[in-house]
Amino acid sequence: MLPSEQLRFWAHELAAMATTGLEFATNDYDRDRFQRMSAIARDLAAMTIDARFTPERPYLPDLGVVSPKVGCSVAAFDEGGRVVLIKRADNGRWALPGGYAEVGSPPSANALRELHEETGFAAALERLVGVYDNRAFASTAAYQFYICVFRARITGGAARPSVETPEVVLVEPDAPPENMSALQRAMLRDAAADRCEAVYQ
């Protein structure tokens, strides 16, 4: 991990602790300390990602209690055994369809919604592949998150790129594109494996 990436992680964690502290502060002394902590976190973040932050564009608008986010991904296979992959517009890397879970619906529903929105395909879930911790794969994402990965069978639709996913392809699972992260490769490998037990990181 690059020093700038580590500083960004610490800035996020520091700011989240400050936000939590301000929520529960009971005196001016503590409030002043947590406000100063928040300002230091903003300055650290500005040094690492070279951006100007304004009230309209905060560097991490959802700071709160430091806890992992939840993501949902799906490995959807066609009748020939090929799997759907997307190329993400934000980083140009190939991945399984998926995104952050939304409050109010279960991970399985989130996974199918993301699949349809990002690829144009509809599918029926077959099983939970596993739960993956992005930090276990040296992720440089700003957040730590756990990803619930499902295996599915394509039931309809057709490949349809989106603003977030400029390319949608069906590939053989044992020959994925080179530009895939270690985390995405592990999820794909486990989804293609012939077993029923879920993987837990």
Backbone bond lengths (Angstrom), bond angles and torsions (degrees), N, CA, C in turn:
res aa  C-N    CA-C-N  psi(-1)  N-CA   C-N-CA  omega(-1)  CA-C   N-CA-C  phi
1 M - - - 1.457 - - 1.528 109.17 -
2 L 1.334 116.38 133.66 1.464 120.87 178.66 1.523 110.40 -70.35
3 P 1.350 117.35 149.57 1.470 119.49 177.20 1.523 113.06 -54.54
4 S 1.341 117.54 -38.20 1.465 119.82 -179.70 1.525 111.20 -65.00
5 E 1.339 116.96 -35.60 1.459 120.05 178.33 1.525 110.49 -68.24
6 Q 1.342 116.79 -41.12 1.458 119.60 178.56 1.529 110.79 -63.59
7 L 1.344 116.59 -40.42 1.463 119.89 177.87 1.522 111.29 -62.28
8 R 1.327 116.61 -38.71 1.467 120.26 179.14 1.523 110.58 -64.24
9 F 1.343 117.06 -42.91 1.462 119.98 176.75 1.520 110.70 -59.61
10 W 1.345 116.19 -45.76 1.459 119.53 -178.99 1.519 111.31 -65.18
11 A 1.348 116.65 -37.56 1.468 119.78 178.82 1.522 110.40 -61.74
12 H 1.325 116.21 -43.49 1.461 120.21 179.01 1.520 110.66 -63.22
13 E 1.338 116.99 -46.18 1.454 120.45 -179.23 1.524 111.28 -64.03
14 L 1.328 116.58 -42.29 1.464 120.90 179.69 1.528 110.78 -62.66
15 A 1.333 116.61 -44.41 1.463 120.25 -179.91 1.526 111.54 -65.09
16 A 1.318 116.75 -38.03 1.455 119.81 178.59 1.525 111.24 -65.65
17 M 1.332 116.65 -40.61 1.467 119.52 177.18 1.527 110.82 -64.48
18 A 1.346 116.28 -37.70 1.462 119.49 178.38 1.521 111.11 -64.68
19 T 1.330 116.72 -41.82 1.463 120.64 179.02 1.523 111.15 -62.53
20 T 1.330 115.45 -43.63 1.463 119.68 177.68 1.525 110.81 -63.36
21 G 1.343 116.52 -43.21 1.456 120.49 179.17 1.511 112.59 -60.79
22 L 1.332 116.54 -41.45 1.469 120.16 179.02 1.528 111.34 -64.74
23 E 1.310 116.21 -32.43 1.466 120.45 179.70 1.529 111.44 -64.11
24 F 1.329 115.71 -34.73 1.464 119.50 -174.09 1.522 113.92 -111.57
25 A 1.345 117.58 4.24 1.470 120.13 -179.22 1.529 110.15 -63.69
26 T 1.333 115.27 140.13 1.468 120.12 -177.92 1.520 113.03 -115.34
27 N 1.355 117.66 -0.47 1.465 119.46 179.57 1.523 109.65 -148.56
28 D 1.337 115.59 163.11 1.463 121.36 -176.73 1.524 112.34 -62.99
29 Y 1.317 117.11 -35.10 1.460 121.00 -179.81 1.526 110.14 -58.93
30 D 1.338 117.37 -50.37 1.464 120.88 179.74 1.527 111.42 -64.77
31 R 1.344 116.72 -40.31 1.468 119.42 179.45 1.523 110.96 -61.05
32 D 1.339 117.31 -43.38 1.471 120.81 178.67 1.523 111.01 -61.26
33 R 1.316 117.01 -42.06 1.467 121.41 -179.51 1.534 111.05 -64.15
34 F 1.318 116.74 -44.53 1.463 119.34 -178.16 1.528 111.77 -71.71
35 Q 1.327 117.58 -32.85 1.465 119.94 175.58 1.519 110.03 -66.08
36 R 1.342 117.07 -39.55 1.466 120.60 177.29 1.521 110.23 -65.77
37 M 1.329 116.86 -40.53 1.460 121.20 177.95 1.530 110.37 -60.12
38 S 1.331 116.72 -41.48 1.461 121.21 178.85 1.523 111.28 -64.05
39 A 1.328 116.96 -40.84 1.470 120.75 179.05 1.527 110.92 -65.05
40 I 1.326 117.28 -40.60 1.470 120.57 177.55 1.525 110.28 -62.52
41 A 1.334 117.09 -41.71 1.464 120.76 178.92 1.523 111.43 -61.72
42 R 1.336 117.31 -42.04 1.467 120.39 177.95 1.524 110.99 -61.88
43 D 1.341 116.28 -42.85 1.466 119.90 179.85 1.525 111.77 -65.56
44 L 1.327 117.05 -39.45 1.462 120.18 176.48 1.524 111.19 -62.90
45 A 1.317 116.04 -43.62 1.465 119.76 179.50 1.521 110.71 -62.82
46 A 1.324 117.29 -40.78 1.468 120.99 179.67 1.524 110.75 -62.46
47 M 1.318 117.59 -35.38 1.461 121.05 179.54 1.524 112.11 -69.55
48 T 1.328 116.91 -29.06 1.461 119.66 -174.28 1.520 114.04 -93.28
49 I 1.327 118.42 -25.84 1.467 118.65 -179.27 1.525 112.74 -120.99
50 D 1.336 116.70 6.18 1.457 122.29 171.37 1.529 112.78 50.52
51 A 1.318 115.62 58.79 1.467 120.25 179.64 1.517 109.94 -135.53
52 R 1.310 115.94 154.26 1.456 121.25 174.65 1.520 108.40 -97.83
53 F 1.310 115.52 130.17 1.456 120.17 -176.92 1.517 109.64 -107.98
54 T 1.299 115.17 134.73 1.459 121.73 179.89 1.523 107.72 -129.59
55 P 1.323 118.09 167.73 1.476 118.60 176.31 1.521 113.04 -57.07
56 E 1.339 116.30 -28.57 1.469 119.48 179.60 1.532 111.50 -80.98
57 R 1.341 116.55 -19.44 1.464 120.39 -176.62 1.527 110.23 -138.81
58 P 1.323 117.32 72.18 1.465 119.95 178.46 1.522 110.35 -69.72
59 Y 1.328 117.20 155.26 1.460 118.23 -174.94 1.519 112.82 -72.96
60 L 1.313 118.55 -32.12 1.459 122.10 173.06 1.520 106.72 -143.42
61 P 1.318 118.22 93.72 1.458 121.05 -170.22 1.519 115.09 -70.03
62 D 1.322 118.14 -15.31 1.456 118.92 -174.15 1.523 112.74 -109.05
63 L 1.314 116.74 34.95 1.452 120.05 -179.69 1.521 110.54 -64.50
64 G 1.295 115.81 139.87 1.456 120.68 179.29 1.500 108.98 -167.63
65 V 1.304 117.08 -146.77 1.451 120.69 178.16 1.526 109.04 -60.75
66 V 1.336 116.04 135.27 1.457 120.12 -177.85 1.522 109.45 -73.28
67 S 1.306 116.88 102.75 1.460 121.81 177.53 1.523 108.27 -151.76
68 P 1.326 117.97 152.25 1.463 120.09 -177.99 1.527 112.16 -65.01
69 K 1.322 115.03 149.77 1.460 120.98 171.41 1.532 107.87 -84.99
70 V 1.321 116.45 170.19 1.464 121.64 178.28 1.518 108.74 -118.30
71 G 1.310 115.48 130.35 1.456 121.25 176.64 1.520 110.17 -116.96
72 C 1.327 116.39 160.28 1.461 122.17 178.67 1.518 108.44 -133.21
73 S 1.324 117.10 127.65 1.463 122.43 177.35 1.519 109.14 -130.00
74 V 1.314 114.94 160.68 1.464 119.30 -179.61 1.525 109.91 -140.05
75 A 1.337 114.48 133.51 1.460 121.51 172.69 1.520 106.17 -100.10
76 A 1.322 116.32 101.55 1.465 121.85 -175.52 1.525 109.69 -101.72
77 F 1.324 115.94 124.26 1.461 122.67 -175.78 1.527 110.54 -109.08
78 D 1.347 115.40 143.71 1.462 119.14 174.75 1.527 109.30 -90.32
79 E 1.333 117.32 -177.69 1.465 121.12 -176.55 1.519 112.47 -64.33
80 G 1.338 116.52 -24.78 1.461 120.25 179.60 1.518 113.90 -87.43
81 G 1.331 116.66 1.48 1.457 119.66 178.61 1.514 114.98 89.13
82 R 1.338 116.49 5.42 1.469 118.95 177.23 1.526 109.98 -82.37
83 V 1.324 116.29 152.19 1.458 121.82 -177.82 1.521 109.95 -113.23
84 V 1.332 116.38 147.71 1.465 122.06 179.18 1.529 109.69 -82.50
85 L 1.329 115.97 128.87 1.463 121.99 172.75 1.520 109.30 -124.79
86 I 1.321 115.23 152.09 1.465 121.40 177.09 1.519 109.40 -121.98
87 K 1.320 115.09 150.71 1.462 119.52 170.04 1.520 106.58 -101.23
88 R 1.332 116.47 123.43 1.465 121.22 -177.44 1.519 110.83 -79.28
89 A 1.329 115.24 133.77 1.462 120.55 -178.70 1.520 111.95 -67.73
90 D 1.354 117.68 -30.33 1.462 119.63 -174.06 1.519 113.75 -75.13
91 N 1.352 118.28 -26.98 1.464 118.48 -179.02 1.527 114.09 -135.22
92 G 1.335 117.86 -2.04 1.455 121.08 177.39 1.513 115.45 72.39
93 R 1.333 117.49 12.03 1.457 120.55 -177.78 1.528 110.61 -99.19
94 W 1.334 114.31 153.23 1.456 120.60 178.69 1.516 109.97 -84.93
95 A 1.333 116.30 146.25 1.463 120.81 -176.26 1.527 110.09 -158.96
96 L 1.323 114.92 166.03 1.454 120.45 167.35 1.522 108.06 -73.43
97 P 1.321 118.86 148.26 1.466 120.25 176.30 1.526 110.66 -60.79
98 G 1.322 116.42 143.55 1.458 119.49 177.92 1.513 112.21 163.21
99 G 1.322 115.33 173.89 1.456 121.23 179.99 1.510 110.16 -171.27
100 Y 1.326 116.49 -171.71 1.461 120.92 179.17 1.525 109.98 -68.58
101 A 1.320 115.17 145.47 1.457 120.47 177.47 1.523 109.83 -71.45
102 E 1.315 116.14 146.20 1.462 121.57 177.07 1.516 109.93 -100.86
103 V 1.309 115.43 141.30 1.463 120.73 178.82 1.529 108.98 -64.32
104 G 1.328 116.25 137.13 1.458 120.31 174.79 1.509 115.23 101.89
105 S 1.344 117.67 -8.75 1.458 118.89 176.38 1.525 108.90 -135.60
106 P 1.329 118.11 149.70 1.461 120.97 -176.84 1.524 112.16 -70.31
107 P 1.342 117.10 158.97 1.466 120.21 -179.51 1.520 113.33 -55.28
108 S 1.335 117.44 -37.07 1.468 119.82 -179.25 1.524 111.71 -62.71
109 A 1.329 116.98 -41.18 1.465 120.56 178.20 1.518 110.86 -68.07
110 N 1.331 116.68 -38.69 1.463 120.28 177.01 1.525 110.99 -61.28
111 A 1.325 116.42 -42.45 1.459 120.73 -178.48 1.529 111.27 -62.18
112 L 1.330 117.07 -45.37 1.467 119.92 179.77 1.523 111.81 -67.19
113 R 1.336 117.09 -36.54 1.460 120.26 177.61 1.526 110.55 -63.65
114 E 1.347 116.31 -45.74 1.464 120.33 179.49 1.529 111.04 -61.62
115 L 1.333 116.05 -41.36 1.464 119.85 178.59 1.520 110.65 -57.29
116 H 1.334 116.73 -49.30 1.464 120.30 -177.80 1.531 111.63 -65.86
117 E 1.344 116.63 -44.15 1.465 120.04 -178.29 1.526 112.11 -64.80
118 E 1.323 116.62 -37.59 1.465 119.78 -173.63 1.514 114.45 -91.47
119 T 1.349 117.52 -19.09 1.469 118.79 -175.30 1.519 114.51 -126.74
120 G 1.330 118.32 -23.57 1.459 120.89 -174.54 1.516 113.24 91.56
121 F 1.331 118.24 -7.46 1.463 121.58 -178.95 1.524 111.90 -89.33
122 A 1.339 115.37 150.51 1.462 122.43 168.81 1.523 106.62 -108.92
123 A 1.335 116.21 153.52 1.462 118.83 -176.56 1.516 110.70 -153.96
124 A 1.322 115.19 164.00 1.458 122.78 173.84 1.525 107.76 -115.39
125 L 1.325 116.24 129.72 1.456 119.67 -178.78 1.524 110.93 -70.96
126 E 1.344 115.68 143.62 1.465 121.67 178.59 1.524 112.18 -109.56
127 R 1.338 117.02 -40.07 1.460 119.41 -178.36 1.522 110.35 -168.39
128 L 1.329 114.58 163.16 1.461 121.20 170.80 1.523 107.72 -81.69
129 V 1.313 116.42 124.29 1.469 121.05 178.35 1.520 109.81 -78.80
130 G 1.340 116.50 -45.43 1.454 119.74 -179.61 1.513 111.99 169.17
131 V 1.331 114.54 179.59 1.455 122.92 176.81 1.521 107.14 -121.46
132 Y 1.331 117.31 125.39 1.456 122.90 -171.40 1.523 111.16 -120.15
133 D 1.322 115.94 138.66 1.462 123.42 177.53 1.529 107.86 -100.22
134 N 1.339 117.68 117.22 1.467 119.36 -175.76 1.527 112.33 -61.68
135 R 1.345 117.87 -30.48 1.468 119.90 -178.99 1.532 111.53 -69.19
136 A 1.326 117.59 -23.11 1.462 120.57 177.23 1.525 111.47 -69.32
137 F 1.346 116.29 -13.28 1.461 121.27 -179.59 1.530 111.43 -115.26
138 A 1.339 116.63 25.06 1.466 122.68 176.73 1.525 112.26 57.19
139 S 1.327 117.37 38.21 1.466 121.10 178.22 1.519 110.70 -65.23
140 T 1.332 116.10 144.11 1.462 121.04 176.33 1.522 111.57 -103.53
141 A 1.335 117.29 16.05 1.466 121.06 177.24 1.524 110.06 -63.14
142 A 1.327 116.14 153.75 1.461 120.29 -178.97 1.521 112.00 -65.74
143 Y 1.328 116.68 -25.02 1.451 120.92 -176.14 1.524 110.97 -116.63
144 Q 1.323 115.54 154.06 1.457 119.68 165.16 1.520 106.61 -87.46
145 F 1.327 117.68 136.12 1.451 119.04 177.52 1.517 110.72 -145.97
146 Y 1.320 114.64 152.71 1.459 122.81 174.62 1.524 107.13 -103.61
147 I 1.313 116.43 132.52 1.455 120.88 -178.08 1.527 109.90 -111.17
148 C 1.327 116.39 122.75 1.464 122.31 172.44 1.523 106.85 -87.98
149 V 1.319 116.59 117.93 1.466 121.12 -176.88 1.522 109.38 -109.93
150 F 1.328 115.11 130.46 1.459 121.62 -179.97 1.523 110.28 -116.53
151 R 1.314 115.51 149.67 1.462 121.10 170.63 1.521 107.11 -98.72
152 A 1.348 115.88 139.89 1.463 119.85 -177.94 1.524 110.69 -141.55
153 R 1.322 114.70 162.51 1.458 123.18 176.18 1.524 107.88 -113.13
154 I 1.321 116.76 126.59 1.466 121.34 -179.64 1.527 109.22 -66.33
155 T 1.329 115.20 130.46 1.465 120.37 -178.43 1.529 113.01 -115.63
156 G 1.320 117.31 -10.81 1.461 119.16 -178.99 1.512 111.33 177.77
157 G 1.327 114.89 -178.45 1.449 120.96 -179.94 1.515 112.21 87.02
158 A 1.314 115.36 -176.02 1.462 122.02 179.54 1.522 108.43 -149.66
159 A 1.322 115.93 155.84 1.470 120.77 -179.08 1.521 109.97 -56.83
160 R 1.330 115.94 125.75 1.454 121.74 -178.78 1.532 108.82 -142.92
161 P 1.325 117.86 107.68 1.469 120.21 177.73 1.532 110.91 -62.39
162 S 1.337 115.06 162.02 1.453 121.19 178.14 1.521 109.16 -136.55
163 V 1.308 115.82 -179.48 1.468 119.91 178.57 1.524 110.34 -60.64
164 E 1.326 116.52 -39.19 1.464 121.24 -179.62 1.518 112.95 -80.41
165 T 1.335 116.33 -23.17 1.467 121.03 -173.87 1.529 109.91 -131.48
166 P 1.336 117.66 86.52 1.467 120.63 -176.31 1.526 114.30 -67.27
167 E 1.330 117.57 -17.41 1.471 120.20 177.80 1.517 109.92 -136.04
168 V 1.338 115.52 136.47 1.461 123.39 176.46 1.520 106.66 -130.05
169 V 1.349 116.77 124.85 1.464 120.10 -177.26 1.527 110.38 -135.40
170 L 1.326 115.01 159.08 1.461 122.92 170.51 1.521 107.02 -109.72
171 V 1.341 117.02 125.08 1.461 120.93 -177.03 1.519 110.33 -132.31
172 E 1.320 115.63 161.60 1.457 120.48 172.69 1.530 107.81 -69.91
173 P 1.323 118.57 132.24 1.457 120.08 -175.00 1.532 114.60 -63.97
174 D 1.330 117.33 -23.36 1.461 119.54 179.48 1.526 112.86 -89.95
175 A 1.337 116.87 5.35 1.464 120.40 178.17 1.527 110.27 -138.20
176 P 1.346 117.11 59.49 1.471 119.69 -178.90 1.529 111.15 -72.79
177 P 1.327 118.31 161.92 1.465 121.71 176.48 1.525 110.95 -60.30
178 E 1.320 116.56 154.35 1.467 120.51 -179.18 1.519 112.00 -66.86
179 N 1.333 116.12 -34.39 1.464 119.98 -174.27 1.529 111.32 -82.94
180 M 1.337 114.88 63.66 1.470 122.77 177.47 1.518 107.73 -131.17
181 S 1.322 117.02 140.56 1.464 120.55 -179.78 1.524 110.51 -71.52
182 A 1.330 115.59 162.95 1.465 120.76 177.49 1.522 110.76 -60.98
183 L 1.329 116.62 -36.99 1.467 120.66 178.40 1.520 110.80 -63.16
184 Q 1.329 117.50 -48.33 1.464 121.21 -179.34 1.531 110.85 -63.39
185 R 1.317 117.47 -38.37 1.465 120.43 178.38 1.528 111.19 -64.63
186 A 1.331 116.30 -40.65 1.464 119.89 179.45 1.528 110.96 -65.01
187 M 1.327 116.96 -41.82 1.463 120.23 179.71 1.526 110.55 -64.70
188 L 1.329 116.90 -42.21 1.457 120.86 179.27 1.525 110.61 -65.28
189 R 1.316 116.95 -44.44 1.473 120.96 -179.81 1.527 110.76 -59.49
190 D 1.330 116.62 -44.93 1.466 119.90 -178.76 1.523 111.69 -69.59
191 A 1.325 117.27 -33.83 1.471 120.29 178.60 1.521 111.38 -68.22
192 A 1.330 116.87 -33.49 1.464 121.13 -178.58 1.520 112.15 -80.68
193 A 1.335 116.87 -17.71 1.466 120.51 -176.94 1.529 110.59 -69.50
194 D 1.332 115.17 147.04 1.467 120.59 -178.32 1.525 108.98 -90.65
195 R 1.327 115.81 79.94 1.463 120.77 177.33 1.515 109.34 -152.40
196 C 1.314 116.15 162.23 1.454 121.30 -175.89 1.521 112.49 -105.69
197 E 1.343 117.91 -23.97 1.457 120.01 -176.25 1.523 110.31 -71.97
198 A 1.319 115.19 135.37 1.464 119.61 177.85 1.530 109.84 -77.00
199 V 1.335 114.93 150.61 1.462 122.35 178.13 1.503 108.49 -95.42
200 Y 1.319 117.63 135.00 1.465 121.88 178.00 1.524 108.34 -126.37
201 Q 1.322 116.02 125.61 1.467 120.04 -179.87 1.522 110.22 -84.77
